[in-house]
Amino acid sequence: MDDSRAALLGDGRAWAPPGRLEGLPPYPLADVPDIKARLLAEGRTVMDLGVGDPGLPVPEAAVETLREAVGNPALSKYGFQRGAPRYRQAIAGWLSRRFDADVDPDLEVLPVIGSKEAIALTAFAVLDPGDTVLIPDPGYAPYFGGPYFAGADVIRYGLRAEEGYLIPPDAIRRARGRLRLVYINYPNNPTSAVAEADYLQEVVDACREREAVLLFDNAYSEITFDGFRAPGLLEMDGGREVGLEFHSMSKTYNMTGWRLGWATGDRGLIGALRRVKTFFDTGAFMALQTAGAAVLENPDEYIRFNLDQLGRRRAAAVSAFRDAGLDVTAPRGTLYLWFRVPGQSTSEDFCRRLLIDSGVVLLPGSAMGPGGEGFVRASLAIPEDRWEEAGRRIQEAL
Ligand SMILES: Cc1ncc(COP(=O)(O)O)c(C=O)c1O
């Protein structure tokens, strides 16, 4: 593609310094929106299982509190990095209830504008160019994006079913170069693997030995099934000092668009990330933070509702996909079914073909890194009563 065409397409390549954007991994299925539009124009319906957004109702407390908060002029001011004190306190209270941890709301909590931005920006707080970073492959985009833009040497650890999709602590011990940052995420997107507390402790120990910062992405901590309880860094010996843990209101409370999350952990790192963020943003809207606080102050009933809904979807999804001949197991955590592509096609070809033939959107595993090739992710994004149809459509297309 020549540069003038790239500029017209608006993908920014024509404006980027040589190599910068070219070095980013390509996005498989960039043509999905066009295919979807074409199918809709033909009068067909599309079932989108590609995005991790269940579309369940947000907690009432969020909506009611926001309604009032938008009318409060004090909350229309800049939030800056520390944000609304009530939000930080509510986060500390939530962490105390969930992990039995005493967290200082001023020094050990940092409000973030959805956890994605801050997960990426942590790289700028921790890394010098040329430092090494270990990330899971497949994995969430900012684990690569932050370190890549910070000029780090990114090692992708290929997650394997035989290893329970865990990064072995020895891979941390043996990683090449000056290892400064390790990203892990359990319950895991996209593989839906969960990690036990013993494993997390071993990772903490390995990072301490290597003097590497651990970034533990715990976005799915409250989305677990069959009695599994996800552990947190604050429960580990040395966990608070070794790095940062990120939480998000996106999945736990179905508030994806509200862009509310937080980091907790080592005070020095919280300070460093706060400092970096002063150069990138000026905080989330404080009315939203106040609404988030109202939810976090009374969180448990909603979490039960959410798990009940997602649990029903999970059961319907597993049964419909098995009936369609797909080899799926019920996830113990997250919103995702992760399974092998049936037959010989690449993940991308399989998903494109399936979309055209059945109108069902799935995410090719390769969209989340080369280690995801050969796999597909389906998200619990549609109501319980629609899975049978999704399964039937897939079966017909296969
Ligand atoms: C692994 C992982 N971490 C974090 C998030 C949450 O992102 P945010 O808080 O920016 O909505 C997601 C959302 O998809 C995710 O999959």
Ligand as a Chemical Component Dictionary entry (heavy atoms), coordinates in Angstrom:
data_LIG
# 
_chem_comp.id                   LIG 
_chem_comp.type                 NON-POLYMER 
_chem_comp.pdbx_formal_charge   0 
_chem_comp.three_letter_code    LIG 
# 
loop_
_chem_comp_atom.comp_id 
_chem_comp_atom.atom_id 
_chem_comp_atom.alt_atom_id 
_chem_comp_atom.type_symbol 
_chem_comp_atom.charge 
_chem_comp_atom.model_Cartn_x 
_chem_comp_atom.model_Cartn_y 
_chem_comp_atom.model_Cartn_z 
_chem_comp_atom.pdbx_ordinal 
LIG C1 C1 C 0 -6.630  -9.273 30.336 1  
LIG C2 C2 C 0 -7.393  -8.013 30.492 2  
LIG N1 N1 N 0 -6.960  -7.100 31.356 3  
LIG C3 C3 C 0 -7.640  -5.954 31.566 4  
LIG C4 C4 C 0 -8.813  -5.714 30.887 5  
LIG C5 C5 C 0 -9.661  -4.546 31.291 6  
LIG O1 O1 O 0 -9.495  -3.487 30.573 7  
LIG P1 P1 P 0 -10.199 -2.119 30.967 8  
LIG O2 O2 O 0 -10.159 -1.955 32.455 9  
LIG O3 O3 O 0 -9.295  -1.151 30.284 10 
LIG O4 O4 O 0 -11.562 -2.146 30.402 11 
LIG C6 C6 C 0 -9.252  -6.598 29.914 12 
LIG C7 C7 C 0 -10.399 -6.275 29.073 13 
LIG O5 O5 O 0 -10.665 -6.861 28.067 14 
LIG C8 C8 C 0 -8.537  -7.791 29.734 15 
LIG O6 O6 O 0 -8.961  -8.718 28.886 16 
# 
loop_
_chem_comp_bond.comp_id 
_chem_comp_bond.atom_id_1 
_chem_comp_bond.atom_id_2 
_chem_comp_bond.value_order 
_chem_comp_bond.pdbx_ordinal 
LIG C1 C2 SING 1  
LIG C2 N1 SING 2  
LIG C2 C8 DOUB 3  
LIG N1 C3 DOUB 4  
LIG C3 C4 SING 5  
LIG C4 C5 SING 6  
LIG C4 C6 DOUB 7  
LIG C5 O1 SING 8  
LIG O1 P1 SING 9  
LIG P1 O2 DOUB 10 
LIG P1 O3 SING 11 
LIG P1 O4 SING 12 
LIG C6 C7 SING 13 
LIG C6 C8 SING 14 
LIG C7 O5 DOUB 15 
LIG C8 O6 SING 16 
# 
